[in-house]
Amino acid sequence: MLSERVEGISEQAARILAELRHPVRMPILLALEERPRSASEMAEDLGEAFDRVNHAMRALSAAGLIELVRQEPAGSAPNLLRRVYGSRYQGWHTLVQTLEAIVATGADERTQPA
């Protein structure tokens, strides 16, 4: 287990970090922090393929990071339901800012002469 190897990180936090490895998942979380969306809306908003976004949203839902907030009839197929998801947690923007600050600090150290 990761938490056994790295002191100070819970197993849940380690699982969340593992879920964020896929490049489209963080943009989804950031967008859902603003407002709930369906997979088709998200794909359009992010300029990504629907299948890729739908798969990522299902994985985020299974991981407990996003949740179904409502189901409504799909506009083009009223006998199908469109699932709308929202973020279960707030603070994804802060996490990104922190990660960017860490990266910037590391970049500054690497560019300085020894």
VEXSE-268482 format. One record per residue (C-alpha): x, y, z; residue number from 1. Coordinates in Angstrom, 2 decimals, decimal comma. Layout:
N
<site <X; Y; Z>; NUM>;
...
This chain:
114
<site <0,00; 0,00; 0,00>; 1>;
<site <1,20; 3,48; -0,84>; 2>;
<site <0,28; 4,93; 2,57>; 3>;
<site <2,53; 2,36; 4,23>; 4>;
<site <5,48; 3,47; 2,07>; 5>;
<site <4,88; 7,21; 2,31>; 6>;
<site <4,34; 8,49; 5,82>; 7>;
<site <1,79; 11,25; 6,15>; 8>;
<site <-0,50; 10,36; 3,23>; 9>;
<site <-3,73; 8,49; 3,78>; 10>;
<site <-4,77; 5,62; 1,55>; 11>;
<site <-7,75; 7,71; 0,40>; 12>;
<site <-5,50; 10,63; -0,58>; 13>;
<site <-3,20; 8,24; -2,43>; 14>;
<site <-6,19; 6,80; -4,33>; 15>;
<site <-7,34; 10,31; -5,30>; 16>;
<site <-3,88; 11,14; -6,65>; 17>;
<site <-3,88; 7,89; -8,62>; 18>;
<site <-7,26; 8,78; -10,16>; 19>;
<site <-5,86; 12,11; -11,37>; 20>;
<site <-3,18; 10,48; -13,54>; 21>;
<site <-5,44; 10,51; -16,61>; 22>;
<site <-4,95; 13,88; -18,36>; 23>;
<site <-8,66; 14,68; -18,85>; 24>;
<site <-9,76; 14,01; -15,26>; 25>;
<site <-8,45; 17,18; -13,60>; 26>;
<site <-10,04; 19,43; -16,24>; 27>;
<site <-13,32; 17,59; -15,60>; 28>;
<site <-13,05; 18,19; -11,85>; 29>;
<site <-12,22; 21,86; -12,40>; 30>;
<site <-15,20; 22,29; -14,72>; 31>;
<site <-17,60; 20,46; -12,39>; 32>;
<site <-16,51; 22,69; -9,54>; 33>;
<site <-18,03; 25,57; -11,54>; 34>;
<site <-21,32; 23,81; -12,37>; 35>;
<site <-22,76; 20,32; -12,96>; 36>;
<site <-22,56; 18,91; -16,48>; 37>;
<site <-23,37; 15,80; -18,48>; 38>;
<site <-20,64; 13,88; -20,29>; 39>;
<site <-21,76; 15,32; -23,63>; 40>;
<site <-21,66; 18,90; -22,28>; 41>;
<site <-18,27; 18,23; -20,73>; 42>;
<site <-16,87; 16,79; -23,96>; 43>;
<site <-18,03; 19,86; -25,85>; 44>;
<site <-16,73; 22,29; -23,20>; 45>;
<site <-13,31; 20,59; -23,08>; 46>;
<site <-13,04; 19,93; -26,82>; 47>;
<site <-12,48; 16,23; -26,13>; 48>;
<site <-14,03; 13,09; -27,60>; 49>;
<site <-17,25; 12,03; -25,88>; 50>;
<site <-16,03; 8,47; -25,29>; 51>;
<site <-12,87; 9,70; -23,56>; 52>;
<site <-14,79; 12,11; -21,31>; 53>;
<site <-17,58; 9,63; -20,58>; 54>;
<site <-15,02; 6,99; -19,54>; 55>;
<site <-13,19; 9,50; -17,32>; 56>;
<site <-16,41; 10,67; -15,69>; 57>;
<site <-17,47; 7,09; -14,96>; 58>;
<site <-14,07; 6,44; -13,35>; 59>;
<site <-14,31; 9,63; -11,28>; 60>;
<site <-17,81; 8,64; -10,18>; 61>;
<site <-16,66; 5,13; -9,23>; 62>;
<site <-13,82; 6,71; -7,23>; 63>;
<site <-16,33; 8,89; -5,36>; 64>;
<site <-14,94; 12,19; -6,65>; 65>;
<site <-18,03; 13,20; -8,60>; 66>;
<site <-21,67; 12,32; -8,08>; 67>;
<site <-24,87; 12,11; -10,07>; 68>;
<site <-26,91; 15,22; -9,29>; 69>;
<site <-29,84; 14,60; -11,64>; 70>;
<site <-31,11; 12,64; -14,60>; 71>;
<site <-33,17; 14,27; -17,30>; 72>;
<site <-34,51; 13,31; -20,71>; 73>;
<site <-31,89; 13,63; -23,44>; 74>;
<site <-32,89; 16,32; -25,92>; 75>;
<site <-32,30; 14,30; -29,08>; 76>;
<site <-33,60; 11,01; -27,62>; 77>;
<site <-36,30; 11,74; -25,04>; 78>;
<site <-36,61; 8,06; -24,07>; 79>;
<site <-32,95; 8,12; -22,94>; 80>;
<site <-31,76; 9,78; -19,75>; 81>;
<site <-28,92; 12,26; -19,66>; 82>;
<site <-26,87; 11,97; -16,47>; 83>;
<site <-25,63; 15,22; -14,97>; 84>;
<site <-22,70; 15,06; -12,56>; 85>;
<site <-21,28; 17,48; -10,02>; 86>;
<site <-18,12; 17,55; -7,96>; 87>;
<site <-18,35; 16,02; -4,48>; 88>;
<site <-15,48; 18,21; -3,26>; 89>;
<site <-14,38; 21,80; -3,66>; 90>;
<site <-10,79; 22,99; -3,86>; 91>;
<site <-9,54; 21,49; -7,12>; 92>;
<site <-8,40; 24,93; -8,30>; 93>;
<site <-6,36; 25,31; -5,10>; 94>;
<site <-4,78; 21,90; -5,68>; 95>;
<site <-3,79; 22,90; -9,22>; 96>;
<site <-2,32; 26,20; -7,98>; 97>;
<site <-0,31; 24,35; -5,35>; 98>;
<site <1,00; 21,83; -7,89>; 99>;
<site <1,91; 24,64; -10,29>; 100>;
<site <3,79; 26,43; -7,47>; 101>;
<site <5,71; 23,24; -6,71>; 102>;
<site <6,60; 22,83; -10,38>; 103>;
<site <7,68; 26,48; -10,65>; 104>;
<site <9,89; 26,18; -7,57>; 105>;
<site <11,54; 23,06; -8,94>; 106>;
<site <12,06; 24,70; -12,32>; 107>;
<site <13,71; 27,71; -10,67>; 108>;
<site <16,12; 25,47; -8,75>; 109>;
<site <17,06; 23,48; -11,88>; 110>;
<site <17,82; 26,61; -13,91>; 111>;
<site <20,13; 28,20; -11,34>; 112>;
<site <23,88; 27,58; -11,78>; 113>;
<site <25,48; 25,27; -9,21>; 114>;
